[in-house]
Amino acid sequence: MTSDTAQKSRTSAKDADRQQAIEYLKESVKPGDTIYVILRNVSKSGMSRLIDLYLIKNSRPFRITWNAARTLQVPYDRRREALRIGGCGTDVAFEAVYNLGWALFNDTGALTHQWI
């Protein structure tokens, strides 16, 4: 297998994985939902944060972090089980939920967030 063929294979697998995550989230997340965000860690440099994302469904927390990371194509920290958002001086919960609304509904205002 040539390097170009291997690269295309990895890309198509990532695209399929992302599409699967989007379909899964569309079944659970609806426009107007509030995404609850927990800050799990701040890097020593302050340049990235690890967050965990939840919905409340049937009066119970429903964790969507893994599928959100796949949908947003951001790193997932397996050790801390949270998605990593880089940058400094930004509301990472807003950024994640804003981008998730766009990825799922083509509407950046489709979802709201709340820190817990």
PyMOL commands that place a pseudoatom at each C-alpha (Angstrom):
pseudoatom trace, name=CA, resn=MET, resi=1, chain=A, elem=C, hetatm=0, pos=[0.000, 0.000, 0.000]
pseudoatom trace, name=CA, resn=THR, resi=2, chain=A, elem=C, hetatm=0, pos=[1.474, 3.353, -0.987]
pseudoatom trace, name=CA, resn=SER, resi=3, chain=A, elem=C, hetatm=0, pos=[1.599, 6.222, 1.455]
pseudoatom trace, name=CA, resn=ASP, resi=4, chain=A, elem=C, hetatm=0, pos=[-1.086, 8.095, -0.533]
pseudoatom trace, name=CA, resn=THR, resi=5, chain=A, elem=C, hetatm=0, pos=[-3.392, 5.094, -0.420]
pseudoatom trace, name=CA, resn=ALA, resi=6, chain=A, elem=C, hetatm=0, pos=[-2.774, 4.627, 3.311]
pseudoatom trace, name=CA, resn=GLN, resi=7, chain=A, elem=C, hetatm=0, pos=[-3.464, 8.330, 3.926]
pseudoatom trace, name=CA, resn=LYS, resi=8, chain=A, elem=C, hetatm=0, pos=[-6.745, 8.188, 1.973]
pseudoatom trace, name=CA, resn=SER, resi=9, chain=A, elem=C, hetatm=0, pos=[-7.758, 5.075, 3.893]
pseudoatom trace, name=CA, resn=ARG, resi=10, chain=A, elem=C, hetatm=0, pos=[-7.113, 6.796, 7.255]
pseudoatom trace, name=CA, resn=THR, resi=11, chain=A, elem=C, hetatm=0, pos=[-8.973, 9.909, 6.094]
pseudoatom trace, name=CA, resn=SER, resi=12, chain=A, elem=C, hetatm=0, pos=[-12.004, 7.965, 4.931]
pseudoatom trace, name=CA, resn=ALA, resi=13, chain=A, elem=C, hetatm=0, pos=[-12.034, 5.994, 8.208]
pseudoatom trace, name=CA, resn=LYS, resi=14, chain=A, elem=C, hetatm=0, pos=[-11.929, 9.265, 10.192]
pseudoatom trace, name=CA, resn=ASP, resi=15, chain=A, elem=C, hetatm=0, pos=[-14.744, 10.708, 8.071]
pseudoatom trace, name=CA, resn=ALA, resi=16, chain=A, elem=C, hetatm=0, pos=[-16.850, 7.586, 8.610]
pseudoatom trace, name=CA, resn=ASP, resi=17, chain=A, elem=C, hetatm=0, pos=[-16.133, 7.694, 12.360]
pseudoatom trace, name=CA, resn=ARG, resi=18, chain=A, elem=C, hetatm=0, pos=[-17.125, 11.374, 12.521]
pseudoatom trace, name=CA, resn=GLN, resi=19, chain=A, elem=C, hetatm=0, pos=[-20.320, 10.739, 10.547]
pseudoatom trace, name=CA, resn=GLN, resi=20, chain=A, elem=C, hetatm=0, pos=[-21.261, 7.894, 12.892]
pseudoatom trace, name=CA, resn=ALA, resi=21, chain=A, elem=C, hetatm=0, pos=[-20.766, 10.190, 15.903]
pseudoatom trace, name=CA, resn=ILE, resi=22, chain=A, elem=C, hetatm=0, pos=[-22.883, 12.923, 14.289]
pseudoatom trace, name=CA, resn=GLU, resi=23, chain=A, elem=C, hetatm=0, pos=[-25.723, 10.483, 13.608]
pseudoatom trace, name=CA, resn=TYR, resi=24, chain=A, elem=C, hetatm=0, pos=[-25.566, 9.193, 17.196]
pseudoatom trace, name=CA, resn=LEU, resi=25, chain=A, elem=C, hetatm=0, pos=[-25.658, 12.715, 18.642]
pseudoatom trace, name=CA, resn=LYS, resi=26, chain=A, elem=C, hetatm=0, pos=[-28.520, 13.794, 16.374]
pseudoatom trace, name=CA, resn=GLU, resi=27, chain=A, elem=C, hetatm=0, pos=[-30.627, 11.036, 17.956]
pseudoatom trace, name=CA, resn=SER, resi=28, chain=A, elem=C, hetatm=0, pos=[-29.975, 12.426, 21.445]
pseudoatom trace, name=CA, resn=VAL, resi=29, chain=A, elem=C, hetatm=0, pos=[-29.341, 16.149, 21.095]
pseudoatom trace, name=CA, resn=LYS, resi=30, chain=A, elem=C, hetatm=0, pos=[-32.138, 18.391, 19.851]
pseudoatom trace, name=CA, resn=PRO, resi=31, chain=A, elem=C, hetatm=0, pos=[-32.074, 22.105, 18.974]
pseudoatom trace, name=CA, resn=GLY, resi=32, chain=A, elem=C, hetatm=0, pos=[-32.683, 24.136, 22.108]
pseudoatom trace, name=CA, resn=ASP, resi=33, chain=A, elem=C, hetatm=0, pos=[-31.043, 21.600, 24.438]
pseudoatom trace, name=CA, resn=THR, resi=34, chain=A, elem=C, hetatm=0, pos=[-28.648, 22.758, 27.126]
pseudoatom trace, name=CA, resn=ILE, resi=35, chain=A, elem=C, hetatm=0, pos=[-25.256, 21.075, 27.238]
pseudoatom trace, name=CA, resn=TYR, resi=36, chain=A, elem=C, hetatm=0, pos=[-23.808, 20.909, 30.750]
pseudoatom trace, name=CA, resn=VAL, resi=37, chain=A, elem=C, hetatm=0, pos=[-20.041, 21.312, 30.940]
pseudoatom trace, name=CA, resn=ILE, resi=38, chain=A, elem=C, hetatm=0, pos=[-17.611, 20.211, 33.642]
pseudoatom trace, name=CA, resn=LEU, resi=39, chain=A, elem=C, hetatm=0, pos=[-14.053, 21.520, 33.662]
pseudoatom trace, name=CA, resn=ARG, resi=40, chain=A, elem=C, hetatm=0, pos=[-11.810, 18.516, 34.343]
pseudoatom trace, name=CA, resn=ASN, resi=41, chain=A, elem=C, hetatm=0, pos=[-8.341, 20.032, 34.044]
pseudoatom trace, name=CA, resn=VAL, resi=42, chain=A, elem=C, hetatm=0, pos=[-6.381, 23.110, 32.985]
pseudoatom trace, name=CA, resn=SER, resi=43, chain=A, elem=C, hetatm=0, pos=[-2.902, 22.547, 31.575]
pseudoatom trace, name=CA, resn=LYS, resi=44, chain=A, elem=C, hetatm=0, pos=[0.044, 23.946, 33.540]
pseudoatom trace, name=CA, resn=SER, resi=45, chain=A, elem=C, hetatm=0, pos=[0.646, 26.493, 30.792]
pseudoatom trace, name=CA, resn=GLY, resi=46, chain=A, elem=C, hetatm=0, pos=[-3.024, 27.496, 30.788]
pseudoatom trace, name=CA, resn=MET, resi=47, chain=A, elem=C, hetatm=0, pos=[-3.145, 26.939, 27.030]
pseudoatom trace, name=CA, resn=SER, resi=48, chain=A, elem=C, hetatm=0, pos=[-5.654, 24.070, 27.017]
pseudoatom trace, name=CA, resn=ARG, resi=49, chain=A, elem=C, hetatm=0, pos=[-8.540, 22.747, 29.036]
pseudoatom trace, name=CA, resn=LEU, resi=50, chain=A, elem=C, hetatm=0, pos=[-10.161, 19.353, 29.412]
pseudoatom trace, name=CA, resn=ILE, resi=51, chain=A, elem=C, hetatm=0, pos=[-13.944, 19.401, 29.565]
pseudoatom trace, name=CA, resn=ASP, resi=52, chain=A, elem=C, hetatm=0, pos=[-16.711, 16.841, 29.916]
pseudoatom trace, name=CA, resn=LEU, resi=53, chain=A, elem=C, hetatm=0, pos=[-20.108, 17.335, 28.202]
pseudoatom trace, name=CA, resn=TYR, resi=54, chain=A, elem=C, hetatm=0, pos=[-23.507, 16.111, 29.413]
pseudoatom trace, name=CA, resn=LEU, resi=55, chain=A, elem=C, hetatm=0, pos=[-27.186, 16.330, 28.558]
pseudoatom trace, name=CA, resn=ILE, resi=56, chain=A, elem=C, hetatm=0, pos=[-29.992, 15.776, 31.025]
pseudoatom trace, name=CA, resn=LYS, resi=57, chain=A, elem=C, hetatm=0, pos=[-32.399, 13.199, 29.586]
pseudoatom trace, name=CA, resn=ASN, resi=58, chain=A, elem=C, hetatm=0, pos=[-35.231, 11.673, 31.606]
pseudoatom trace, name=CA, resn=SER, resi=59, chain=A, elem=C, hetatm=0, pos=[-33.908, 13.452, 34.716]
pseudoatom trace, name=CA, resn=ARG, resi=60, chain=A, elem=C, hetatm=0, pos=[-30.547, 11.678, 34.398]
pseudoatom trace, name=CA, resn=PRO, resi=61, chain=A, elem=C, hetatm=0, pos=[-27.148, 12.853, 33.147]
pseudoatom trace, name=CA, resn=PHE, resi=62, chain=A, elem=C, hetatm=0, pos=[-26.252, 11.550, 29.700]
pseudoatom trace, name=CA, resn=ARG, resi=63, chain=A, elem=C, hetatm=0, pos=[-22.569, 11.838, 28.786]
pseudoatom trace, name=CA, resn=ILE, resi=64, chain=A, elem=C, hetatm=0, pos=[-21.793, 12.912, 25.206]
pseudoatom trace, name=CA, resn=THR, resi=65, chain=A, elem=C, hetatm=0, pos=[-18.101, 13.773, 25.542]
pseudoatom trace, name=CA, resn=TRP, resi=66, chain=A, elem=C, hetatm=0, pos=[-16.641, 10.951, 23.425]
pseudoatom trace, name=CA, resn=ASN, resi=67, chain=A, elem=C, hetatm=0, pos=[-19.023, 11.486, 20.512]
pseudoatom trace, name=CA, resn=ALA, resi=68, chain=A, elem=C, hetatm=0, pos=[-18.642, 15.259, 20.748]
pseudoatom trace, name=CA, resn=ALA, resi=69, chain=A, elem=C, hetatm=0, pos=[-14.854, 14.897, 20.469]
pseudoatom trace, name=CA, resn=ARG, resi=70, chain=A, elem=C, hetatm=0, pos=[-15.258, 12.690, 17.391]
pseudoatom trace, name=CA, resn=THR, resi=71, chain=A, elem=C, hetatm=0, pos=[-17.781, 15.093, 15.870]
pseudoatom trace, name=CA, resn=LEU, resi=72, chain=A, elem=C, hetatm=0, pos=[-15.670, 18.180, 16.532]
pseudoatom trace, name=CA, resn=GLN, resi=73, chain=A, elem=C, hetatm=0, pos=[-12.468, 16.363, 15.605]
pseudoatom trace, name=CA, resn=VAL, resi=74, chain=A, elem=C, hetatm=0, pos=[-10.707, 17.530, 18.745]
pseudoatom trace, name=CA, resn=PRO, resi=75, chain=A, elem=C, hetatm=0, pos=[-8.346, 15.421, 20.866]
pseudoatom trace, name=CA, resn=TYR, resi=76, chain=A, elem=C, hetatm=0, pos=[-9.858, 13.129, 23.485]
pseudoatom trace, name=CA, resn=ASP, resi=77, chain=A, elem=C, hetatm=0, pos=[-7.773, 12.542, 26.607]
pseudoatom trace, name=CA, resn=ARG, resi=78, chain=A, elem=C, hetatm=0, pos=[-8.390, 8.875, 27.425]
pseudoatom trace, name=CA, resn=ARG, resi=79, chain=A, elem=C, hetatm=0, pos=[-6.680, 9.086, 30.798]
pseudoatom trace, name=CA, resn=ARG, resi=80, chain=A, elem=C, hetatm=0, pos=[-8.951, 11.867, 32.062]
pseudoatom trace, name=CA, resn=GLU, resi=81, chain=A, elem=C, hetatm=0, pos=[-11.856, 10.940, 29.775]
pseudoatom trace, name=CA, resn=ALA, resi=82, chain=A, elem=C, hetatm=0, pos=[-12.418, 14.467, 28.535]
pseudoatom trace, name=CA, resn=LEU, resi=83, chain=A, elem=C, hetatm=0, pos=[-12.062, 16.423, 25.326]
pseudoatom trace, name=CA, resn=ARG, resi=84, chain=A, elem=C, hetatm=0, pos=[-9.229, 18.905, 24.944]
pseudoatom trace, name=CA, resn=ILE, resi=85, chain=A, elem=C, hetatm=0, pos=[-9.848, 22.450, 23.767]
pseudoatom trace, name=CA, resn=GLY, resi=86, chain=A, elem=C, hetatm=0, pos=[-6.744, 24.521, 23.115]
pseudoatom trace, name=CA, resn=GLY, resi=87, chain=A, elem=C, hetatm=0, pos=[-6.331, 28.223, 23.493]
pseudoatom trace, name=CA, resn=CYS, resi=88, chain=A, elem=C, hetatm=0, pos=[-6.200, 30.855, 26.144]
pseudoatom trace, name=CA, resn=GLY, resi=89, chain=A, elem=C, hetatm=0, pos=[-8.620, 33.624, 27.035]
pseudoatom trace, name=CA, resn=THR, resi=90, chain=A, elem=C, hetatm=0, pos=[-11.654, 31.856, 25.599]
pseudoatom trace, name=CA, resn=ASP, resi=91, chain=A, elem=C, hetatm=0, pos=[-14.747, 30.251, 27.070]
pseudoatom trace, name=CA, resn=VAL, resi=92, chain=A, elem=C, hetatm=0, pos=[-14.054, 26.659, 26.046]
pseudoatom trace, name=CA, resn=ALA, resi=93, chain=A, elem=C, hetatm=0, pos=[-17.601, 25.551, 26.903]
pseudoatom trace, name=CA, resn=PHE, resi=94, chain=A, elem=C, hetatm=0, pos=[-19.020, 28.183, 24.583]
pseudoatom trace, name=CA, resn=GLU, resi=95, chain=A, elem=C, hetatm=0, pos=[-16.574, 27.202, 21.844]
pseudoatom trace, name=CA, resn=ALA, resi=96, chain=A, elem=C, hetatm=0, pos=[-17.355, 23.485, 22.091]
pseudoatom trace, name=CA, resn=VAL, resi=97, chain=A, elem=C, hetatm=0, pos=[-21.132, 23.937, 22.191]
pseudoatom trace, name=CA, resn=TYR, resi=98, chain=A, elem=C, hetatm=0, pos=[-21.104, 26.596, 19.463]
pseudoatom trace, name=CA, resn=ASN, resi=99, chain=A, elem=C, hetatm=0, pos=[-19.139, 24.281, 17.155]
pseudoatom trace, name=CA, resn=LEU, resi=100, chain=A, elem=C, hetatm=0, pos=[-21.273, 21.282, 18.119]
pseudoatom trace, name=CA, resn=GLY, resi=101, chain=A, elem=C, hetatm=0, pos=[-24.428, 23.195, 17.164]
pseudoatom trace, name=CA, resn=TRP, resi=102, chain=A, elem=C, hetatm=0, pos=[-22.901, 23.957, 13.785]
pseudoatom trace, name=CA, resn=ALA, resi=103, chain=A, elem=C, hetatm=0, pos=[-21.738, 20.370, 13.214]
pseudoatom trace, name=CA, resn=LEU, resi=104, chain=A, elem=C, hetatm=0, pos=[-25.125, 18.878, 14.099]
pseudoatom trace, name=CA, resn=PHE, resi=105, chain=A, elem=C, hetatm=0, pos=[-27.643, 21.464, 12.899]
pseudoatom trace, name=CA, resn=ASN, resi=106, chain=A, elem=C, hetatm=0, pos=[-25.746, 24.018, 10.782]
pseudoatom trace, name=CA, resn=ASP, resi=107, chain=A, elem=C, hetatm=0, pos=[-26.818, 26.538, 13.422]
pseudoatom trace, name=CA, resn=THR, resi=108, chain=A, elem=C, hetatm=0, pos=[-24.323, 27.915, 15.927]
pseudoatom trace, name=CA, resn=GLY, resi=109, chain=A, elem=C, hetatm=0, pos=[-27.153, 29.079, 18.198]
pseudoatom trace, name=CA, resn=ALA, resi=110, chain=A, elem=C, hetatm=0, pos=[-29.000, 25.746, 18.253]
pseudoatom trace, name=CA, resn=LEU, resi=111, chain=A, elem=C, hetatm=0, pos=[-27.601, 24.720, 21.646]
pseudoatom trace, name=CA, resn=THR, resi=112, chain=A, elem=C, hetatm=0, pos=[-26.895, 26.488, 24.911]
pseudoatom trace, name=CA, resn=HIS, resi=113, chain=A, elem=C, hetatm=0, pos=[-24.415, 25.598, 27.610]
pseudoatom trace, name=CA, resn=GLN, resi=114, chain=A, elem=C, hetatm=0, pos=[-24.108, 25.829, 31.347]
pseudoatom trace, name=CA, resn=TRP, resi=115, chain=A, elem=C, hetatm=0, pos=[-21.067, 25.206, 33.524]
pseudoatom trace, name=CA, resn=ILE, resi=116, chain=A, elem=C, hetatm=0, pos=[-21.550, 22.817, 36.433]
for i in range(1, 116): cmd.bond("trace and resi %d" % i, "trace and resi %d" % (i + 1))
show_as sticks, trace
zoom trace
